[in-house]
């Protein structure tokens, strides 16, 4: 029994060692914070992003991210959203150097809640709340610099037009770690 347990632990540790070497410098986790204009492009919004990247080869990277956004800058309207993104990036100058300039596109889905001060708009209620979902696509320009072997820093410009007529455009500062 002890031999089988030892063999199982040894096999699992060998598997994770090999997988760790295989995925070395192919994956990274990035977090970002930034600002955008939401809705018809007129609602200032703070954004927070968590992103997982996987290098497919020296030119292409796939990425999945979840974003959270919140706007409460105007007294008459506020909005908050959760967003899911799936993107593919092209690095025309290769993604295995200190600078990784990349162009991206992909799909996006968001769930948004808008709250309006209804007294400003109509019907004398305190607030009117509107919730909806929308699909869209991403257009991204991103530049990342490797500060150290594993530490990344960069910025992202993005535009996300949605099928319902909303648009989210902005700038984000990002930092990350290669895993």
Backbone as numpy.savetxt, mean C-alpha at the origin, in Angstrom:
# Nx Ny Nz CAx CAy CAz Cx Cy Cz
10.96 -42.96 19.37 10.14 -41.77 19.37 11.01 -40.50 19.37
12.07 -40.48 20.17 12.95 -39.32 20.23 13.64 -39.11 18.89
14.02 -40.21 18.22 14.68 -40.09 16.92 13.74 -39.48 15.87
12.46 -39.89 15.90 11.50 -39.35 14.95 11.25 -37.87 15.21
11.16 -37.49 16.48 10.96 -36.09 16.83 12.17 -35.26 16.40
13.38 -35.79 16.66 14.60 -35.10 16.25 14.64 -34.95 14.73
14.30 -36.00 14.01 14.29 -35.98 12.55 13.27 -34.95 12.02
12.10 -34.88 12.64 11.08 -33.92 12.24 11.57 -32.49 12.47
12.13 -32.20 13.63 12.64 -30.86 13.93 13.79 -30.51 12.99
14.68 -31.44 12.73 15.80 -31.21 11.83 15.30 -30.91 10.41
14.31 -31.66 9.94 13.76 -31.45 8.61 13.09 -30.08 8.50
12.32 -29.71 9.50 11.65 -28.41 9.49 12.67 -27.28 9.50
13.70 -27.39 10.33 14.71 -26.33 10.39 15.49 -26.23 9.07
15.77 -27.37 8.43 16.44 -27.34 7.12 15.55 -26.68 6.08
14.25 -26.99 6.11 13.31 -26.40 5.18 13.29 -24.88 5.31
13.17 -24.36 6.54 13.12 -22.91 6.75 14.46 -22.25 6.42
15.57 -22.94 6.63 16.87 -22.39 6.26 16.97 -22.24 4.75
16.57 -23.26 4.02 16.61 -23.22 2.55 15.64 -22.16 2.03
14.42 -22.10 2.59 13.46 -21.10 2.16 13.96 -19.69 2.46
14.59 -19.50 3.60 15.13 -18.20 3.95 16.20 -17.75 2.98
17.05 -18.69 2.54 18.09 -18.35 1.57 17.49 -18.11 0.19
16.43 -18.84 -0.15 15.78 -18.68 -1.44 15.09 -17.32 -1.54
14.43 -16.90 -0.46 13.70 -15.64 -0.46 14.57 -14.44 -0.11
15.84 -14.69 0.24 16.72 -13.60 0.64 16.80 -12.54 -0.45
16.59 -11.29 -0.08 16.61 -10.13 -0.96 15.54 -10.17 -2.05
14.56 -11.04 -1.93 13.46 -11.05 -2.88 12.20 -10.44 -2.29
12.11 -10.36 -0.97 10.92 -9.85 -0.31 11.27 -8.66 0.57
10.32 -7.75 0.67 10.48 -6.67 1.64 9.11 -6.23 2.13
9.12 -5.65 3.30 7.93 -5.07 3.91 8.15 -3.56 4.00
7.15 -2.79 3.59 7.28 -1.34 3.62 6.05 -0.74 4.29
6.28 0.33 5.01 5.20 1.12 5.58 5.35 2.54 5.05
4.22 3.18 4.87 4.26 4.54 4.35 3.23 5.42 5.01
3.52 6.69 5.01 2.57 7.68 5.50 2.62 8.87 4.55
1.44 9.42 4.28 1.42 10.52 3.33 0.08 11.22 3.30
-0.09 12.05 2.31 -1.31 12.83 2.15 -1.84 12.67 0.73
-3.14 12.78 0.61 -3.76 12.70 -0.71 -4.99 13.59 -0.75
-5.53 13.76 -1.96 -6.80 14.45 -2.17 -7.80 13.40 -2.62
-8.85 13.23 -1.87 -9.82 12.16 -2.07 -11.12 12.71 -2.65
-11.96 11.80 -3.11 -13.27 12.16 -3.62 -13.17 12.66 -5.03
-13.56 13.89 -5.25 -13.40 14.50 -6.56 -12.07 15.25 -6.61
-11.18 14.92 -5.67 -9.87 15.53 -5.62 -9.81 16.75 -4.72
-10.82 16.92 -3.86 -10.88 18.13 -3.05 -10.91 17.89 -1.54
-10.77 16.65 -1.08 -10.84 16.36 0.34 -9.46 15.92 0.83
-8.72 16.77 1.56 -7.38 16.40 2.06 -7.48 15.22 3.02
-6.63 14.21 2.79 -6.70 12.96 3.54 -5.31 12.51 3.95
-5.18 12.01 5.17 -3.94 11.37 5.63 -4.04 9.88 5.31
-2.94 9.28 4.82 -2.93 7.88 4.43 -1.83 7.13 5.17
-2.10 5.88 5.49 -1.12 4.97 6.08 -1.16 3.69 5.26
0.01 3.15 4.90 0.07 1.98 4.02 1.00 0.92 4.60
0.60 -0.33 4.48 1.44 -1.50 4.73 1.53 -2.26 3.42
2.77 -2.57 2.99 2.97 -3.18 1.67 3.95 -4.34 1.77
3.63 -5.42 1.07 4.53 -6.56 0.92 4.94 -6.65 -0.54
6.26 -6.68 -0.80 6.80 -6.75 -2.17 7.54 -8.07 -2.37
7.39 -8.63 -3.56 8.11 -9.84 -3.94 8.71 -9.62 -5.33
10.05 -9.68 -5.42 10.73 -9.50 -6.71 10.55 -10.75 -7.56
9.96 -10.57 -8.72 9.77 -11.68 -9.65 11.04 -11.95 -10.45
11.73 -10.88 -10.84 13.04 -10.95 -11.50 13.68 -9.58 -11.35
14.73 -9.28 -12.09 15.44 -8.01 -11.89 14.70 -6.79 -12.46
13.59 -7.02 -13.16 12.82 -5.92 -13.72 11.41 -5.79 -13.14
10.82 -6.87 -12.67 9.43 -6.86 -12.22 9.30 -7.26 -10.76
8.38 -6.56 -10.07 8.06 -6.82 -8.67 6.55 -6.83 -8.52
6.03 -7.78 -7.76 4.61 -7.77 -7.43 4.46 -7.25 -6.01
3.32 -6.63 -5.73 3.11 -6.04 -4.41 1.64 -6.13 -4.02
1.41 -6.32 -2.74 0.07 -6.28 -2.16 0.12 -5.31 -0.99
-0.91 -4.49 -0.86 -0.90 -3.51 0.23 -2.31 -3.29 0.77
-2.33 -2.81 2.00 -3.55 -2.37 2.64 -3.31 -0.94 3.12
-4.26 -0.07 2.81 -4.14 1.35 3.17 -5.31 1.74 4.06
-5.03 2.67 4.94 -6.05 3.29 5.77 -5.97 4.79 5.55
-7.11 5.43 5.41 -7.12 6.86 5.19 -8.17 7.53 6.04
-7.87 8.75 6.43 -8.79 9.51 7.28 -8.71 10.98 6.95
-9.85 11.61 6.81 -9.91 13.03 6.55 -10.88 13.66 7.54
-10.43 14.67 8.23 -11.33 15.41 9.11 -10.90 16.87 9.14
-10.45 17.35 8.01 -9.95 18.71 7.93 -11.07 19.74 7.74
-12.18 19.30 7.21 -13.28 20.22 6.98 -14.36 19.97 8.03
-15.01 21.02 8.44 -16.08 20.87 9.44 -17.34 20.25 8.85
-17.56 20.45 7.57 -18.81 19.98 6.97 -18.72 18.56 6.43
-17.52 18.00 6.29 -17.40 16.66 5.73 -16.17 15.96 6.30
-16.29 14.66 6.53 -15.16 13.83 6.93 -15.30 12.48 6.22
-14.18 11.82 6.01 -14.20 10.53 5.32 -13.14 9.63 5.92
-13.42 8.33 5.91 -12.41 7.34 6.28 -12.57 6.15 5.36
-11.43 5.51 5.02 -11.51 4.39 4.10 -10.47 3.32 4.44
-10.77 2.12 4.00 -9.85 0.99 4.00 -9.71 0.56 2.55
-8.47 0.34 2.14 -8.21 0.09 0.72 -7.29 -1.12 0.57
-7.58 -1.98 -0.39 -6.74 -3.12 -0.75 -6.21 -2.91 -2.15
-4.90 -3.19 -2.35 -4.26 -2.98 -3.65 -3.45 -4.21 -4.05
-3.46 -4.52 -5.31 -2.60 -5.54 -5.91 -1.92 -4.89 -7.12
-0.59 -4.82 -7.09 0.14 -4.08 -8.11 1.29 -4.89 -8.71
1.70 -4.47 -9.88 2.90 -4.98 -10.53 3.76 -3.76 -10.88
5.06 -3.85 -10.60 5.98 -2.75 -10.84 7.02 -3.14 -11.87
7.38 -2.19 -12.72 8.47 -2.33 -13.67 9.60 -1.41 -13.21
10.79 -1.98 -13.03 11.99 -1.21 -12.70 12.84 -1.14 -13.97
12.75 -0.06 -14.76 13.47 -0.01 -16.03 14.99 -0.04 -15.88
15.50 0.36 -14.70 16.95 0.35 -14.46 17.35 -0.78 -13.52
16.55 -1.80 -13.39 16.72 -2.99 -12.56 16.42 -2.69 -11.09
15.94 -3.69 -10.39 15.56 -3.54 -8.99 16.58 -4.13 -8.02
17.79 -4.38 -8.47 18.81 -4.99 -7.61 19.97 -4.02 -7.33
19.71 -2.73 -7.41 20.74 -1.71 -7.16 20.32 -0.86 -5.96
21.20 0.10 -5.60 20.88 0.96 -4.44 19.63 1.80 -4.68
19.46 2.30 -5.91 18.27 3.05 -6.27 17.35 2.14 -7.08
16.10 2.12 -6.71 15.10 1.33 -7.44 13.98 2.28 -7.86
14.09 2.81 -9.08 13.02 3.63 -9.65 12.06 2.67 -10.33
10.76 2.79 -10.02 9.81 1.85 -10.60 8.48 2.53 -10.92
7.84 1.99 -11.95 6.54 2.42 -12.40 5.56 1.29 -12.15
4.41 1.59 -11.58 3.50 0.53 -11.23 2.07 0.78 -11.67
1.35 -0.32 -11.77 -0.07 -0.29 -12.04 -0.71 -1.50 -11.37
-1.99 -1.42 -11.19 -2.69 -2.54 -10.56 -4.13 -2.18 -10.29
-4.77 -3.01 -9.47 -6.17 -2.79 -9.14 -6.29 -2.39 -7.68
-7.35 -1.68 -7.39 -7.61 -1.22 -6.03 -9.10 -1.38 -5.72
-9.38 -1.64 -4.47 -10.75 -1.74 -3.97 -10.80 -0.99 -2.66
-11.79 -0.14 -2.50 -11.89 0.53 -1.21 -13.31 0.58 -0.69
-13.38 0.61 0.65 -14.61 0.74 1.40 -14.52 2.09 2.10
-15.45 2.95 1.82 -15.37 4.32 2.35 -16.63 4.68 3.12
-16.44 5.49 4.14 -17.54 6.06 4.92 -17.39 7.57 4.90
-18.38 8.25 4.39 -18.41 9.71 4.37 -19.45 10.18 5.37
-19.11 11.19 6.13 -20.07 11.81 7.05 -20.16 13.29 6.68
-21.37 13.75 6.48 -21.61 15.15 6.12 -22.38 15.83 7.23
-22.06 17.07 7.47 -22.86 17.88 8.37 -24.11 18.27 7.59
-25.19 17.54 7.81 -26.39 17.68 6.99 -27.05 19.04 7.14
-26.83 19.71 8.25 -27.43 21.03 8.42 -26.88 22.00 7.38
-25.65 21.77 6.97 -25.05 22.60 5.93 -25.68 22.30 4.58
-26.02 21.01 4.35 -26.52 20.60 3.04 -28.04 20.62 2.93
-28.76 20.03 3.90 -30.22 19.98 3.81 -30.82 19.23 4.99
-32.09 19.12 5.02 -33.00 18.34 5.88 -32.75 18.41 7.38
-32.02 19.36 7.90 -31.89 19.67 9.32 -31.51 18.50 10.23
-30.91 17.46 9.72 -30.37 16.40 10.56 -28.96 16.80 10.96
-28.48 16.20 12.04 -27.12 16.54 12.47 -26.08 16.07 11.46
-26.12 14.77 11.13 -25.15 14.22 10.18 -25.82 13.24 9.24
-25.30 13.18 8.05 -25.72 12.20 7.07 -24.51 11.32 6.78
-24.67 10.00 6.87 -23.55 9.08 6.66 -23.80 8.27 5.40
-22.77 8.20 4.58 -22.83 7.47 3.31 -21.70 6.45 3.30
-22.02 5.18 3.05 -21.01 4.12 2.97 -21.13 3.43 1.63
-19.98 3.17 1.00 -20.00 2.47 -0.27 -18.64 1.85 -0.56
-18.61 0.98 -1.56 -17.39 0.33 -2.05 -17.17 0.74 -3.49
-15.91 0.68 -3.92 -15.61 0.99 -5.31 -14.33 0.29 -5.75
-14.29 -0.08 -7.02 -13.09 -0.63 -7.65 -12.43 0.46 -8.47
-11.12 0.33 -8.65 -10.40 1.27 -9.47 -9.08 0.68 -9.91
-8.22 1.54 -10.44 -6.88 1.06 -10.81 -5.84 2.06 -10.32
-4.61 1.59 -10.19 -3.51 2.38 -9.65 -2.55 2.79 -10.75
-2.03 4.00 -10.63 -0.91 4.49 -11.43 0.11 5.01 -10.43
1.33 4.44 -10.44 2.29 4.72 -9.38 3.66 5.03 -9.97
4.32 6.03 -9.40 5.74 6.31 -9.64 6.40 6.25 -8.28
7.42 5.41 -8.15 8.05 5.21 -6.85 9.56 5.15 -7.01
10.26 5.71 -6.04 11.72 5.64 -6.01 12.14 5.21 -4.61
12.99 4.19 -4.54 13.45 3.66 -3.26 14.97 3.64 -3.24
15.53 3.98 -2.10 16.97 4.01 -1.90 17.32 3.04 -0.78
18.32 2.17 -0.99 18.80 1.26 0.06 19.79 2.00 0.94
19.39 2.29 2.17 20.27 2.98 3.10 21.35 2.04 3.62
20.97 0.81 3.90 21.88 -0.25 4.32 21.46 -1.50 3.57
22.05 -2.62 3.91 21.74 -3.86 3.19 20.25 -4.20 3.27
19.62 -3.95 4.43 18.22 -4.33 4.61 17.27 -3.14 4.75
17.78 -1.94 5.01 16.93 -0.79 5.28 16.65 0.02 4.02
15.37 0.31 3.77 14.93 1.02 2.58 14.23 2.33 2.96
14.35 3.32 2.09 13.67 4.60 2.27 13.28 5.10 0.88
12.09 5.68 0.76 11.69 6.17 -0.55 10.43 6.99 -0.51
9.95 7.34 -1.70 8.70 8.08 -1.83 7.87 7.50 -2.96
6.60 7.81 -2.92 5.64 7.27 -3.87 4.67 8.36 -4.28
4.47 8.53 -5.58 3.42 9.38 -6.14 2.36 8.45 -6.72
1.10 8.73 -6.47 0.07 7.81 -6.95 -1.20 8.54 -7.35
-1.94 7.90 -8.25 -3.28 8.33 -8.65 -4.13 7.07 -8.74
-5.33 7.15 -8.17 -6.24 6.00 -8.14 -7.65 6.44 -8.57
-7.94 6.39 -9.86 -9.31 6.68 -10.30 -10.21 5.46 -10.05
-11.42 5.71 -9.56 -12.38 4.65 -9.24 -13.56 4.66 -10.20
-14.23 3.53 -10.30 -15.34 3.38 -11.25 -16.53 4.26 -10.89
-16.65 4.68 -9.64 -17.79 5.53 -9.25 -17.51 7.02 -9.45
-16.35 7.37 -9.99 -16.01 8.76 -10.25 -15.08 9.37 -9.21
-14.85 8.70 -8.09 -13.89 9.18 -7.09 -12.47 9.07 -7.63
-11.59 9.85 -7.05 -10.16 9.74 -7.37 -9.39 10.03 -6.09
-8.28 9.35 -5.93 -7.40 9.55 -4.78 -5.99 9.76 -5.35
-5.44 10.96 -5.20 -4.09 11.25 -5.70 -3.25 11.78 -4.55
-1.98 11.38 -4.51 -1.17 11.87 -3.41 0.29 11.49 -3.47
0.95 11.77 -2.35 2.37 11.54 -2.16 2.56 10.85 -0.82
3.49 9.89 -0.78 3.72 9.12 0.43 5.21 8.93 0.65
5.66 9.05 1.89 7.02 8.73 2.31 7.01 7.32 2.85
7.95 6.48 2.39 7.93 5.06 2.77 9.28 4.63 3.34
9.24 3.68 4.23 10.42 3.03 4.76 10.15 1.53 4.81
11.21 0.73 4.75 10.99 -0.70 4.72 12.21 -1.50 5.10
11.98 -2.81 5.19 13.03 -3.78 5.52 12.96 -4.94 4.56
14.12 -5.36 4.07 14.19 -6.61 3.31 14.14 -7.76 4.29
13.38 -8.79 3.93 13.29 -9.95 4.82 13.86 -11.17 4.15
